């Protein structure tokens, strides 16, 4: 008679395989704070929205879009949000840097490059 593996043995063999294929957990993100009716927010999405996640910066700082009018509770530590769009680099629960406004892709990438140099590998 063939013996079947126990449920515990199956679970122990399956869990690491699931973790290996799981999406990585990011300790850092780029929060885009936008406002209703913001033409510069629309311009950013039109110019860079589709390509941002494919870039090195986009992989290192995944984009999270939130509304200025309805800031989520976990981001209330971000202060002095007056303009849209504002891009806030957040790592380990604190602000690492910010870009206020969008005045074209050259300005955005240059400022984002400066911010990403300040990121540490882990919290």
VMD Tcl script that builds the backbone (N, CA, C; Angstrom):
set m [mol new atoms 369]
animate dup $m
set s [atomselect $m all]
$s set {name element resname resid chain x y z} {
  {N N UNK 1 A 0.844 -1.177 0.000}
  {CA C UNK 1 A 0.000 0.000 0.000}
  {C C UNK 1 A 0.888 1.239 0.000}
  {N N UNK 2 A 0.529 2.160 -0.819}
  {CA C UNK 2 A 1.303 3.407 -0.923}
  {C C UNK 2 A 0.835 4.379 0.146}
  {N N UNK 3 A 1.782 4.992 0.819}
  {CA C UNK 3 A 1.458 5.922 1.898}
  {C C UNK 3 A 1.378 7.346 1.341}
  {N N UNK 4 A 0.314 8.072 1.671}
  {CA C UNK 4 A 0.131 9.443 1.222}
  {C C UNK 4 A 0.798 10.393 2.208}
  {N N UNK 5 A 1.369 11.506 1.722}
  {CA C UNK 5 A 1.995 12.468 2.631}
  {C C UNK 5 A 0.946 13.137 3.517}
  {N N UNK 6 A 1.382 13.520 4.696}
  {CA C UNK 6 A 0.473 14.193 5.624}
  {C C UNK 6 A 0.158 15.598 5.129}
  {N N UNK 7 A -0.913 16.148 5.651}
  {CA C UNK 7 A -1.310 17.510 5.299}
  {C C UNK 7 A -0.230 18.515 5.694}
  {N N UNK 8 A 0.382 18.309 6.846}
  {CA C UNK 8 A 1.442 19.206 7.307}
  {C C UNK 8 A 2.638 19.171 6.358}
  {N N UNK 9 A 2.993 17.982 5.893}
  {CA C UNK 9 A 4.121 17.858 4.961}
  {C C UNK 9 A 3.820 18.554 3.640}
  {N N UNK 10 A 2.578 18.419 3.168}
  {CA C UNK 10 A 2.195 19.106 1.930}
  {C C UNK 10 A 2.254 20.619 2.105}
  {N N UNK 11 A 1.770 21.103 3.232}
  {CA C UNK 11 A 1.787 22.542 3.489}
  {C C UNK 11 A 3.212 23.058 3.552}
  {N N UNK 12 A 4.098 22.343 4.213}
  {CA C UNK 12 A 5.492 22.789 4.332}
  {C C UNK 12 A 6.180 22.804 2.974}
  {N N UNK 13 A 5.795 21.901 2.087}
  {CA C UNK 13 A 6.403 21.868 0.760}
  {C C UNK 13 A 5.818 22.940 -0.153}
  {N N UNK 14 A 4.561 23.308 0.051}
  {CA C UNK 14 A 3.880 24.245 -0.835}
  {C C UNK 14 A 4.155 25.699 -0.493}
  {N N UNK 15 A 4.203 26.038 0.772}
  {CA C UNK 15 A 4.337 27.441 1.192}
  {C C UNK 15 A 5.592 28.103 0.639}
  {N N UNK 16 A 6.779 27.497 0.735}
  {CA C UNK 16 A 7.953 28.172 0.146}
  {C C UNK 16 A 7.815 28.392 -1.359}
  {N N UNK 17 A 7.182 27.467 -2.056}
  {CA C UNK 17 A 6.992 27.637 -3.491}
  {C C UNK 17 A 6.064 28.809 -3.779}
  {N N UNK 18 A 5.045 28.982 -2.957}
  {CA C UNK 18 A 4.152 30.121 -3.136}
  {C C UNK 18 A 4.878 31.420 -2.854}
  {N N UNK 19 A 5.686 31.450 -1.803}
  {CA C UNK 19 A 6.433 32.668 -1.484}
  {C C UNK 19 A 7.411 33.021 -2.588}
  {N N UNK 20 A 8.020 32.034 -3.188}
  {CA C UNK 20 A 9.006 32.290 -4.240}
  {C C UNK 20 A 8.373 32.977 -5.437}
  {N N UNK 21 A 7.116 32.668 -5.729}
  {CA C UNK 21 A 6.460 33.262 -6.877}
  {C C UNK 21 A 5.644 34.498 -6.550}
  {N N UNK 22 A 5.603 34.855 -5.286}
  {CA C UNK 22 A 4.779 35.995 -4.885}
  {C C UNK 22 A 5.418 37.304 -5.320}
  {N N UNK 23 A 4.588 38.305 -5.462}
  {CA C UNK 23 A 5.094 39.637 -5.810}
  {C C UNK 23 A 5.923 40.175 -4.660}
  {N N UNK 24 A 7.000 40.905 -4.950}
  {CA C UNK 24 A 7.838 41.422 -3.886}
  {C C UNK 24 A 7.116 42.474 -3.053}
  {N N UNK 25 A 7.452 42.522 -1.795}
  {CA C UNK 25 A 6.907 43.540 -0.914}
  {C C UNK 25 A 7.837 44.743 -0.997}
  {N N UNK 26 A 7.271 45.897 -1.270}
  {CA C UNK 26 A 8.078 47.093 -1.439}
  {C C UNK 26 A 8.137 47.887 -0.149}
  {N N UNK 27 A 9.338 48.231 0.254}
  {CA C UNK 27 A 9.513 49.056 1.442}
  {C C UNK 27 A 9.411 50.528 1.068}
  {N N UNK 28 A 9.373 50.818 -0.219}
  {CA C UNK 28 A 9.331 52.209 -0.673}
  {C C UNK 28 A 8.301 52.340 -1.787}
  {N N UNK 29 A 7.732 53.541 -1.902}
  {CA C UNK 29 A 6.778 53.812 -2.971}
  {C C UNK 29 A 6.797 55.292 -3.299}
  {N N UNK 30 A 6.323 55.608 -4.492}
  {CA C UNK 30 A 6.160 56.998 -4.890}
  {C C UNK 30 A 4.667 57.292 -4.852}
  {N N UNK 31 A 4.291 58.182 -3.970}
  {CA C UNK 31 A 2.890 58.546 -3.809}
  {C C UNK 31 A 2.630 59.789 -4.652}
  {N N UNK 32 A 1.722 59.657 -5.606}
  {CA C UNK 32 A 1.309 60.808 -6.409}
  {C C UNK 32 A 0.029 61.342 -5.799}
  {N N UNK 33 A 0.095 62.561 -5.289}
  {CA C UNK 33 A -1.078 63.203 -4.700}
  {C C UNK 33 A -1.662 64.112 -5.772}
  {N N UNK 34 A -2.864 63.778 -6.211}
  {CA C UNK 34 A -3.498 64.575 -7.249}
  {C C UNK 34 A -4.814 65.144 -6.726}
  {N N UNK 35 A -5.347 66.113 -7.451}
  {CA C UNK 35 A -6.594 66.773 -7.058}
  {C C UNK 35 A -7.588 66.713 -8.205}
  {N N UNK 36 A -8.831 66.777 -7.860}
  {CA C UNK 36 A -9.901 66.778 -8.854}
  {C C UNK 36 A -9.731 67.979 -9.789}
  {N N UNK 37 A -9.789 67.732 -11.089}
  {CA C UNK 37 A -9.694 68.798 -12.079}
  {C C UNK 37 A -8.290 69.324 -12.330}
  {N N UNK 38 A -7.267 68.623 -11.876}
  {CA C UNK 38 A -5.881 69.076 -12.020}
  {C C UNK 38 A -5.357 68.779 -13.428}
  {N N UNK 39 A -5.132 69.809 -14.263}
  {CA C UNK 39 A -4.645 69.558 -15.626}
  {C C UNK 39 A -3.215 69.029 -15.659}
  {N N UNK 40 A -2.391 69.394 -14.685}
  {CA C UNK 40 A -1.007 68.911 -14.650}
  {C C UNK 40 A -0.955 67.438 -14.276}
  {N N UNK 41 A -1.911 66.994 -13.476}
  {CA C UNK 41 A -2.010 65.564 -13.142}
  {C C UNK 41 A -2.351 64.766 -14.398}
  {N N UNK 42 A -3.300 65.277 -15.168}
  {CA C UNK 42 A -3.697 64.630 -16.421}
  {C C UNK 42 A -2.507 64.583 -17.371}
  {N N UNK 43 A -1.759 65.673 -17.449}
  {CA C UNK 43 A -0.580 65.733 -18.317}
  {C C UNK 43 A 0.458 64.701 -17.899}
  {N N UNK 44 A 0.709 64.558 -16.586}
  {CA C UNK 44 A 1.678 63.560 -16.115}
  {C C UNK 44 A 1.229 62.167 -16.527}
  {N N UNK 45 A -0.032 61.857 -16.308}
  {CA C UNK 45 A -0.544 60.533 -16.686}
  {C C UNK 45 A -0.410 60.306 -18.189}
  {N N UNK 46 A -0.671 61.329 -18.981}
  {CA C UNK 46 A -0.562 61.215 -20.437}
  {C C UNK 46 A 0.900 61.051 -20.870}
  {N N UNK 47 A 1.800 61.835 -20.262}
  {CA C UNK 47 A 3.214 61.807 -20.657}
  {C C UNK 47 A 3.955 60.585 -20.125}
  {N N UNK 48 A 3.749 60.262 -18.856}
  {CA C UNK 48 A 4.605 59.273 -18.185}
  {C C UNK 48 A 3.878 58.107 -17.542}
  {N N UNK 49 A 2.579 58.220 -17.379}
  {CA C UNK 49 A 1.830 57.204 -16.641}
  {C C UNK 49 A 2.040 55.779 -17.130}
  {N N UNK 50 A 2.051 55.578 -18.426}
  {CA C UNK 50 A 2.189 54.232 -18.982}
  {C C UNK 50 A 3.612 53.699 -18.894}
  {N N UNK 51 A 4.605 54.588 -18.971}
  {CA C UNK 51 A 5.984 54.094 -18.974}
  {C C UNK 51 A 6.603 54.025 -17.577}
  {N N UNK 52 A 6.088 54.801 -16.627}
  {CA C UNK 52 A 6.705 54.849 -15.296}
  {C C UNK 52 A 6.911 53.464 -14.674}
  {N N UNK 53 A 5.900 52.581 -14.660}
  {CA C UNK 53 A 6.113 51.276 -14.008}
  {C C UNK 53 A 7.170 50.412 -14.685}
  {N N UNK 54 A 7.511 50.721 -15.923}
  {CA C UNK 54 A 8.494 49.930 -16.670}
  {C C UNK 54 A 9.923 50.398 -16.443}
  {N N UNK 55 A 10.092 51.539 -15.782}
  {CA C UNK 55 A 11.424 52.106 -15.576}
  {C C UNK 55 A 12.079 51.538 -14.325}
  {N N UNK 56 A 13.377 51.753 -14.206}
  {CA C UNK 56 A 14.116 51.340 -13.004}
  {C C UNK 56 A 13.528 52.035 -11.781}
  {N N UNK 57 A 13.241 53.316 -11.922}
  {CA C UNK 57 A 12.670 54.083 -10.810}
  {C C UNK 57 A 11.287 53.549 -10.440}
  {N N UNK 58 A 10.502 53.204 -11.454}
  {CA C UNK 58 A 9.168 52.671 -11.212}
  {C C UNK 58 A 9.170 51.329 -10.517}
  {N N UNK 59 A 10.197 50.548 -10.772}
  {CA C UNK 59 A 10.327 49.259 -10.083}
  {C C UNK 59 A 10.812 49.453 -8.650}
  {N N UNK 60 A 11.662 50.427 -8.469}
  {CA C UNK 60 A 12.201 50.714 -7.128}
  {C C UNK 60 A 11.191 51.470 -6.264}
  {N N UNK 61 A 10.423 52.365 -6.888}
  {CA C UNK 61 A 9.401 53.154 -6.196}
  {C C UNK 61 A 8.069 52.985 -6.926}
  {N N UNK 62 A 7.360 51.894 -6.675}
  {CA C UNK 62 A 6.070 51.704 -7.343}
  {C C UNK 62 A 5.141 52.883 -7.067}
  {N N UNK 63 A 4.347 53.235 -8.061}
  {CA C UNK 63 A 3.471 54.394 -7.970}
  {C C UNK 63 A 2.182 54.050 -7.233}
  {N N UNK 64 A 1.793 54.953 -6.358}
  {CA C UNK 64 A 0.504 54.884 -5.669}
  {C C UNK 64 A -0.163 56.244 -5.836}
  {N N UNK 65 A -1.313 56.273 -6.473}
  {CA C UNK 65 A -2.025 57.523 -6.734}
  {C C UNK 65 A -3.120 57.695 -5.690}
  {N N UNK 66 A -3.120 58.857 -5.024}
  {CA C UNK 66 A -4.135 59.178 -4.019}
  {C C UNK 66 A -4.678 60.569 -4.298}
  {N N UNK 67 A -5.826 60.871 -3.710}
  {CA C UNK 67 A -6.453 62.178 -3.873}
  {C C UNK 67 A -6.135 63.079 -2.693}
  {N N UNK 68 A -5.804 64.315 -2.984}
  {CA C UNK 68 A -5.534 65.312 -1.958}
  {C C UNK 68 A -6.752 65.482 -1.054}
  {N N UNK 69 A -7.928 65.404 -1.654}
  {CA C UNK 69 A -9.168 65.587 -0.909}
  {C C UNK 69 A -9.483 64.423 0.024}
  {N N UNK 70 A -8.843 63.280 -0.199}
  {CA C UNK 70 A -9.170 62.073 0.564}
  {C C UNK 70 A -7.902 61.273 0.841}
  {N N UNK 71 A -6.963 61.883 1.548}
  {CA C UNK 71 A -5.683 61.238 1.839}
  {C C UNK 71 A -5.900 60.034 2.759}
  {N N UNK 72 A -5.395 58.859 2.389}
  {CA C UNK 72 A -5.569 57.677 3.231}
  {C C UNK 72 A -4.910 57.852 4.605}
  {N N UNK 73 A -5.446 57.167 5.584}
  {CA C UNK 73 A -4.973 57.285 6.966}
  {C C UNK 73 A -3.490 56.939 7.101}
  {N N UNK 74 A -3.004 55.960 6.339}
  {CA C UNK 74 A -1.606 55.557 6.474}
  {C C UNK 74 A -0.630 56.576 5.894}
  {N N UNK 75 A -1.145 57.611 5.221}
  {CA C UNK 75 A -0.274 58.644 4.652}
  {C C UNK 75 A -0.450 59.997 5.332}
  {N N UNK 76 A -1.150 60.051 6.412}
  {CA C UNK 76 A -1.412 61.335 7.072}
  {C C UNK 76 A -0.165 61.951 7.701}
  {N N UNK 77 A 0.914 61.206 7.741}
  {CA C UNK 77 A 2.174 61.771 8.233}
  {C C UNK 77 A 2.784 62.734 7.211}
  {N N UNK 78 A 2.317 62.687 5.969}
  {CA C UNK 78 A 2.808 63.595 4.935}
  {C C UNK 78 A 2.135 64.950 5.145}
  {N N UNK 79 A 2.924 65.960 5.403}
  {CA C UNK 79 A 2.394 67.293 5.718}
  {C C UNK 79 A 2.631 68.270 4.564}
  {N N UNK 80 A 1.972 69.406 4.648}
  {CA C UNK 80 A 2.153 70.530 3.713}
  {C C UNK 80 A 1.861 70.164 2.262}
  {N N UNK 81 A 0.779 69.455 2.055}
  {CA C UNK 81 A 0.341 69.147 0.694}
  {C C UNK 81 A -0.597 70.248 0.244}
  {N N UNK 82 A -0.110 71.097 -0.640}
  {CA C UNK 82 A -0.912 72.231 -1.094}
  {C C UNK 82 A -1.124 72.250 -2.600}
  {N N UNK 83 A -0.252 71.596 -3.342}
  {CA C UNK 83 A -0.288 71.663 -4.799}
  {C C UNK 83 A -0.432 70.272 -5.391}
  {N N UNK 84 A -1.053 70.219 -6.548}
  {CA C UNK 84 A -1.190 68.950 -7.253}
  {C C UNK 84 A -0.627 69.109 -8.653}
  {N N UNK 85 A 0.090 68.134 -9.133}
  {CA C UNK 85 A 0.431 66.944 -8.383}
  {C C UNK 85 A 1.638 67.185 -7.478}
  {N N UNK 86 A 1.689 66.436 -6.411}
  {CA C UNK 86 A 2.879 66.364 -5.573}
  {C C UNK 86 A 3.264 64.896 -5.505}
  {N N UNK 87 A 4.521 64.617 -5.765}
  {CA C UNK 87 A 5.035 63.249 -5.722}
  {C C UNK 87 A 5.881 63.121 -4.468}
  {N N UNK 88 A 5.505 62.197 -3.593}
  {CA C UNK 88 A 6.216 62.025 -2.331}
  {C C UNK 88 A 6.818 60.626 -2.306}
  {N N UNK 89 A 8.136 60.555 -2.210}
  {CA C UNK 89 A 8.804 59.270 -2.069}
  {C C UNK 89 A 8.750 58.892 -0.598}
  {N N UNK 90 A 8.189 57.720 -0.342}
  {CA C UNK 90 A 8.008 57.239 1.027}
  {C C UNK 90 A 8.768 55.931 1.170}
  {N N UNK 91 A 9.530 55.824 2.243}
  {CA C UNK 91 A 10.253 54.591 2.536}
  {C C UNK 91 A 10.228 54.362 4.043}
  {N N UNK 92 A 9.900 53.163 4.421}
  {CA C UNK 92 A 9.905 52.773 5.837}
  {C C UNK 92 A 9.039 53.703 6.689}
  {N N UNK 93 A 7.918 54.136 6.133}
  {CA C UNK 93 A 6.984 54.949 6.884}
  {C C UNK 93 A 7.367 56.403 7.075}
  {N N UNK 94 A 8.294 56.884 6.242}
  {CA C UNK 94 A 8.668 58.301 6.353}
  {C C UNK 94 A 8.925 58.869 4.954}
  {N N UNK 95 A 8.818 60.193 4.874}
  {CA C UNK 95 A 9.063 60.875 3.611}
  {C C UNK 95 A 10.560 60.962 3.352}
  {N N UNK 96 A 10.954 60.568 2.142}
  {CA C UNK 96 A 12.362 60.610 1.745}
  {C C UNK 96 A 12.635 61.818 0.860}
  {N N UNK 97 A 11.635 62.229 0.092}
  {CA C UNK 97 A 11.789 63.371 -0.789}
  {C C UNK 97 A 10.483 63.654 -1.484}
  {N N UNK 98 A 10.415 64.818 -2.127}
  {CA C UNK 98 A 9.180 65.182 -2.815}
  {C C UNK 98 A 9.464 66.027 -4.038}
  {N N UNK 99 A 8.558 65.914 -4.994}
  {CA C UNK 99 A 8.562 66.731 -6.199}
  {C C UNK 99 A 7.211 67.440 -6.205}
  {N N UNK 100 A 7.253 68.751 -6.177}
  {CA C UNK 100 A 6.016 69.526 -6.182}
  {C C UNK 100 A 5.757 70.019 -7.594}
  {N N UNK 101 A 4.634 69.612 -8.150}
  {CA C UNK 101 A 4.252 70.022 -9.492}
  {C C UNK 101 A 4.815 69.111 -10.563}
  {N N UNK 102 A 4.347 69.332 -11.764}
  {CA C UNK 102 A 4.856 68.628 -12.934}
  {C C UNK 102 A 5.014 69.642 -14.041}
  {N N UNK 103 A 6.266 69.827 -14.454}
  {CA C UNK 103 A 6.573 70.841 -15.459}
  {C C UNK 103 A 7.285 70.209 -16.653}
  {N N UNK 104 A 7.022 68.936 -16.864}
  {CA C UNK 104 A 7.651 68.234 -17.975}
  {C C UNK 104 A 8.480 67.064 -17.498}
  {N N UNK 105 A 8.750 66.154 -18.420}
  {CA C UNK 105 A 9.438 64.925 -18.034}
  {C C UNK 105 A 10.897 65.126 -17.645}
  {N N UNK 106 A 11.615 66.074 -18.238}
  {CA C UNK 106 A 13.019 66.300 -17.865}
  {C C UNK 106 A 13.147 66.681 -16.396}
  {N N UNK 107 A 12.312 67.613 -15.961}
  {CA C UNK 107 A 12.339 68.041 -14.569}
  {C C UNK 107 A 11.977 66.873 -13.641}
  {N N UNK 108 A 10.944 66.137 -14.013}
  {CA C UNK 108 A 10.487 65.026 -13.179}
  {C C UNK 108 A 11.584 63.982 -13.002}
  {N N UNK 109 A 12.171 63.506 -14.111}
  {CA C UNK 109 A 13.185 62.453 -14.019}
  {C C UNK 109 A 14.429 62.941 -13.284}
  {N N UNK 110 A 14.815 64.187 -13.503}
  {CA C UNK 110 A 15.985 64.726 -12.802}
  {C C UNK 110 A 15.779 64.768 -11.301}
  {N N UNK 111 A 14.631 65.267 -10.869}
  {CA C UNK 111 A 14.360 65.330 -9.426}
  {C C UNK 111 A 14.167 63.948 -8.829}
  {N N UNK 112 A 13.523 63.051 -9.570}
  {CA C UNK 112 A 13.326 61.695 -9.068}
  {C C UNK 112 A 14.663 60.958 -8.925}
  {N N UNK 113 A 15.581 61.214 -9.840}
  {CA C UNK 113 A 16.907 60.611 -9.754}
  {C C UNK 113 A 17.626 61.038 -8.472}
  {N N UNK 114 A 17.516 62.300 -8.135}
  {CA C UNK 114 A 18.124 62.804 -6.895}
  {C C UNK 114 A 17.513 62.117 -5.680}
  {N N UNK 115 A 16.205 61.935 -5.695}
  {CA C UNK 115 A 15.521 61.300 -4.565}
  {C C UNK 115 A 15.912 59.833 -4.443}
  {N N UNK 116 A 15.959 59.108 -5.550}
  {CA C UNK 116 A 16.269 57.677 -5.477}
  {C C UNK 116 A 17.694 57.418 -4.987}
  {N N UNK 117 A 18.591 58.368 -5.167}
  {CA C UNK 117 A 19.957 58.207 -4.651}
  {C C UNK 117 A 19.987 58.232 -3.131}
  {N N UNK 118 A 18.963 58.826 -2.518}
  {CA C UNK 118 A 18.909 58.902 -1.053}
  {C C UNK 118 A 18.279 57.665 -0.412}
  {N N UNK 119 A 17.699 56.790 -1.231}
  {CA C UNK 119 A 17.053 55.599 -0.686}
  {C C UNK 119 A 18.079 54.615 -0.163}
  {N N UNK 120 A 17.777 54.012 0.950}
  {CA C UNK 120 A 18.627 52.952 1.492}
  {C C UNK 120 A 18.019 51.607 1.099}
  {N N UNK 121 A 18.824 50.561 1.024}
  {CA C UNK 121 A 18.318 49.272 0.571}
  {C C UNK 121 A 17.230 48.668 1.471}
  {N N UNK 122 A 17.268 48.923 2.741}
  {CA C UNK 122 A 16.281 48.335 3.650}
  {C C UNK 122 A 15.955 49.315 4.772}
  {N N UNK 123 A 14.862 49.031 5.447}
  {CA C UNK 123 A 14.430 49.907 6.538}
  {C C UNK 123 A 15.326 49.775 7.755}
}
mol reanalyze $m
mol bondsrecalc $m
mol representation Tube
mol addrep $m
